[in-house]
Amino acid sequence: MASKLPLLLLLVAVTCLSQFYRVSNGVIAPELTRDLGLSPRELGWAGSAFFFALFAAQVPVGLWFDRFGARRTVAALSLLAVAGALVIAGATDATGLVIGRAIVGVGCAASFMSVVFLCARWFAPRELATALSWVFAASNIGTLAAATPLAWVAATVGWRAGFVGLAAVTVGVAIAFWAIVRDRPPGHPAAAARPESLIEIGRGLLEVWKTPGLVPVLCMHFFAYATMLTVLGVWGGPYLYAVHGLDAVQRGNVLLVMGVAQIAGILAYGPMDRLLGSRKKVVLGGAAISVALLGLLAVLPRPSLGLAVVLLCAVCFFCAFGTVIVAQGRALFPDRLAGRGVTTVNMAQCAGLTVLPAMVGYIVEAVGDPDRAYRLSFGALAIGLVLGAAVYVRSRDSATAR
């Protein structure tokens, strides 16, 4: 384990940054709305821009993983995240914010899939889901940092200065990732990589998409993590502001607790596939509980702040089963298609993260009354999970990766 520690720490570092970037809009949404003159629809698109870019970059990232390895791909793309952070810091309107978040999205496009790609090589198959849960749970330090700490920075020196500082941190992490991470453990040399022709690239992608059992996994992955992050990372803060009147630091405190609940959920789900001997049961159980919680938020008119916080935290805990889906998806592909396989699975998550935050933005803008708008939004998210589970129930079960 000691030999794997530098790898794990740097995987945590790059995913922490990605988490911070993706959820940062949520806690400072009212400040962004005020300073940049955003409408709810524009705020929703700013939340989705990161994930649209993440989605669009998945196919080339998968090819680069298979051709160049995760080390070089992550280090190079992280420099784009630096540029995007600086664009956000200098934004003067919605267009600048959306462009900056899109650039950051490309810069973070390899971060989470590098965890799956590298852990599948450094850990035994039966250990994969647990290893992923460790890294993904620790990555939520970035989520926590984007809660109360970011709110404090925004209230003291301004959110623009916060993004300049984040750009500097990203430079340091990119350099360390390049210098320390290795794509394979010692004694496992890689086969010589060669450039693929367009025909070979097409054949590889077609083989991935023809993999039996892929479509049900993609359908569930479209809704699972995207539902949780739509609540935690994009619209939780605006909901707490519009319906319950919380200021920036108060919102940050609640989002901090929600982030802790998500970490606890990821850690709890990590070993569940081994305990139950099934990944499918874990995912369907988590989805069912999440639907029930979102349903309560949808039907309760203007719940008390205490009850709302409990339900929001419970959603973050029980909807944190995405790691299990990722492990199930990785088990579908041979090592030679690992890069393209895991990024294809991630495309579904990115597509969901593009669609769901924007959908909530349209609902909030169209309805007007905050309480009714957010109740409809929670209901729509619950329906999405039901639709994903209805297809996923036909998936091939697996307890451990191959």
Secondary structure as the mmCIF struct_conf table of DSSP 4:
data_model
#
loop_
_struct_conf.conf_type_id
_struct_conf.id
_struct_conf.beg_label_comp_id
_struct_conf.beg_label_asym_id
_struct_conf.beg_label_seq_id
_struct_conf.end_label_comp_id
_struct_conf.end_label_asym_id
_struct_conf.end_label_seq_id
HELX_RH_3T_P HELX_RH_3T_P1 ALA A 2 LYS A 4
HELX_RH_AL_P HELX_RH_AL_P1 LEU A 5 VAL A 27
TURN_TY1_P TURN_TY1_P1 ILE A 28 ILE A 28
HELX_RH_AL_P HELX_RH_AL_P2 ALA A 29 LEU A 36
TURN_TY1_P TURN_TY1_P2 GLY A 37 GLY A 37
HELX_RH_AL_P HELX_RH_AL_P3 PRO A 40 ALA A 56
TURN_TY1_P TURN_TY1_P3 ALA A 57 ALA A 57
HELX_RH_AL_P HELX_RH_AL_P4 GLN A 58 PHE A 68
HELX_RH_AL_P HELX_RH_AL_P5 ALA A 70 ALA A 89
TURN_TY1_P TURN_TY1_P4 GLY A 90 GLY A 90
BEND BEND1 ASP A 93 ASP A 93
HELX_RH_AL_P HELX_RH_AL_P6 ALA A 94 GLY A 107
TURN_TY1_P TURN_TY1_P5 CYS A 108 ALA A 110
HELX_RH_AL_P HELX_RH_AL_P7 SER A 111 TRP A 122
BEND BEND2 PHE A 123 PHE A 123
HELX_RH_3T_P HELX_RH_3T_P2 PRO A 125 GLU A 127
HELX_RH_AL_P HELX_RH_AL_P8 LEU A 128 SER A 139
TURN_TY1_P TURN_TY1_P6 ASN A 140 ASN A 140
HELX_RH_AL_P HELX_RH_AL_P9 ILE A 141 ALA A 145
TURN_TY1_P TURN_TY1_P7 ALA A 146 ALA A 147
HELX_RH_AL_P HELX_RH_AL_P10 THR A 148 THR A 156
TURN_TY1_P TURN_TY1_P8 VAL A 157 VAL A 157
HELX_RH_AL_P HELX_RH_AL_P11 TRP A 159 ILE A 180
BEND BEND3 ASP A 183 ARG A 184
TURN_TY1_P TURN_TY1_P9 PRO A 186 GLY A 187
HELX_LH_PP_P HELX_LH_PP_P1 PRO A 189 ALA A 193
HELX_LH_PP_P HELX_LH_PP_P2 PRO A 195 SER A 197
HELX_RH_AL_P HELX_RH_AL_P12 LEU A 198 TRP A 209
TURN_TY1_P TURN_TY1_P10 LYS A 210 LYS A 210
TURN_TY1_P TURN_TY1_P11 PRO A 212 GLY A 213
HELX_RH_AL_P HELX_RH_AL_P13 LEU A 214 LEU A 229
HELX_RH_PI_P HELX_RH_PI_P1 THR A 230 TRP A 235
HELX_RH_AL_P HELX_RH_AL_P14 GLY A 236 HIS A 244
HELX_RH_AL_P HELX_RH_AL_P15 ALA A 248 TYR A 269
TURN_TY1_P TURN_TY1_P12 GLY A 270 PRO A 271
HELX_RH_AL_P HELX_RH_AL_P16 MET A 272 LEU A 276
TURN_TY1_P TURN_TY1_P13 GLY A 277 GLY A 277
HELX_RH_AL_P HELX_RH_AL_P17 ARG A 279 VAL A 299
BEND BEND4 LEU A 300 ARG A 302
HELX_RH_AL_P HELX_RH_AL_P18 LEU A 305 PHE A 318
TURN_TY1_P TURN_TY1_P14 CYS A 319 CYS A 319
TURN_TY1_P TURN_TY1_P15 PHE A 321 PHE A 321
HELX_RH_AL_P HELX_RH_AL_P19 GLY A 322 ARG A 330
TURN_TY1_P TURN_TY1_P16 ALA A 331 LEU A 332
BEND BEND5 PHE A 333 PHE A 333
HELX_RH_3T_P HELX_RH_3T_P3 ASP A 335 LEU A 337
HELX_RH_AL_P HELX_RH_AL_P20 ALA A 338 VAL A 367
HELX_RH_AL_P HELX_RH_AL_P21 PRO A 370 TYR A 392
TURN_TY1_P TURN_TY1_P17 VAL A 393 ARG A 394
BEND BEND6 SER A 395 SER A 395
HELX_LH_PP_P HELX_LH_PP_P3 ARG A 396 ASP A 397
BEND BEND7 ALA A 399 THR A 400
#
